[in-house]
Each structure stands twice: as C-alpha cells, then as structure tokens.
Amino acid sequence: TSGPEGVEVFVGQPMTLACEGKGFPVPSITWEFVGADGALVVLPGDDSSISVQIRGGPEALMVSSWVQINQGRRKDRGTYSCVVTNYKGSSRALAEVSVKT
C-alpha cells in the first residue's frame, strides 16, 4: 500500500488524497474518515462535495484510488484511511488533513 500523504489546506481550497495497492488477487480499496467528533464515515458517504475514484493500474495487479474534496471545510479535517483488501488480508495507510481559516 502506498500513500496517502497528509495535507494542509485553507478553507475553500480543493484537495486530493491518493493511494495505491498491489496484490494477487487484485485488491479493492475503500476510504474511511474520522473527524473531530470521532465518528467513522466510509467515503464518499452522503456528502456531495466529496468524491472517490478507483481505477486499475498503473501496473499489473495494482489498483489506484483517490479522494477529492471540492472545497476544504473545517469539518473535513481529521484522519483519512486508505484500506486495501483482498481475501489474503488488508493493509491501511493513514493521512492527517488540517484545514486552516
């Protein structure tokens, strides 16, 4: 599993977090978010300003994914997790996001 990296953005700025996973069989990727309230949300959830993209590659047996947030808001700060899973197991990579005013 590769990425994502933490970011610091200002309110209103877009941001993207990226992650890649490789394995056999080809793994799946899901994204999770834990904000200041401690609640776990599987992304994209019901927030229309957050989108999750997933595609195969760029190498054989690899999958790439990214979370895009159109305009950073204070409520978007927290811990984002990329979870890469196949039947052999899973791995997780974390990134901290801060949103400044």
C-alpha positions, -999 to 999 in steps of 0.1 A, spaced: 0 0 0 13 34 -10 0 68 3 -19 89 12 1 118 25 -12 144 50 -21 178 36 -28 212 50 -52 234 30 -71 266 36 -109 267 37 -123 267 2 -92 251 -14 -96 217 -32 -76 187 -20 -68 153 -32 -55 122 -13 -41 93 -33 -35 56 -25 -23 26 -44 -24 -11 -36 -9 -42 -53 -16 -78 -47 -29 -111 -61 -58 -113 -65 -60 -76 -73 -72 -58 -41 -101 -34 -36 -97 0 -20 -121 17 4 -117 51 22 -126 59 58 -127 93 76 -126 100 113 -133 137 122 -132 157 154 -164 141 166 -147 106 165 -174 91 142 -162 68 114 -175 76 79 -170 53 49 -163 77 20 -178 92 -1 -208 90 23 -237 113 16 -215 144 11 -218 157 -24 -185 177 -22 -165 145 -17 -159 120 -44 -139 88 -46 -123 75 -78 -109 40 -83 -91 26 -113 -68 -3 -122 -31 2 -127 -7 17 -134 10 -17 -130 -3 -52 -133 -21 -64 -102 -24 -28 -89 -53 -6 -81 -52 32 -76 -77 54 -58 -81 90 -47 -104 111 -26 -113 145 -40 -128 173 -19 -140 202 -39 -137 229 -13 -120 222 20 -141 229 51 -133 228 88 -154 196 91 -131 179 66 -101 180 90 -93 147 105 -78 113 97 -83 97 63 -76 60 59 -70 41 27 -79 4 33 -65 -21 7 -81 -55 9 -82 -89 -8 -90 -124 6 -54 -127 19 -57 -97 42 -57 -60 43 -35 -30 49 -42 5 59 -24 38 53 -34 70 72 -32 107 64 -39 137 86 -57 166 70 -58 201 85 -80 229 72 -70 264 81 -90 296 80 
